Amino acid sequence: MTFFKKNLLVIIGIAVGAIAGFLYWKYIGCISGTCAITSKPINSTIYGAVMGGLLFSLFSNHSKKEKTENTINK
């Protein structure tokens, strides 16, 4: 349970990114089918999920000192 609490913002970012990626494929997409990311819905959904997770992780409130202390105490 603590994993989800610590990473809630990243999980939300993954979900938002996946939805955004799918909607991008559906409404904009790639007509010719030669685009690497937007030619298939699974590609754009995964790409959106990764980008959303990375973007939302920037706003995580874990400090560098806290992360270092957690790894030393283990």
Secondary structure, DSSP 8 states (H G I E B T S, - for coil): -HHHHHTHHHHHHHHHHHHHHHHHHHHT--SSS--TTTSSHHHHHHHHHHHHHHHHHTT----HHHHHHHHHH-
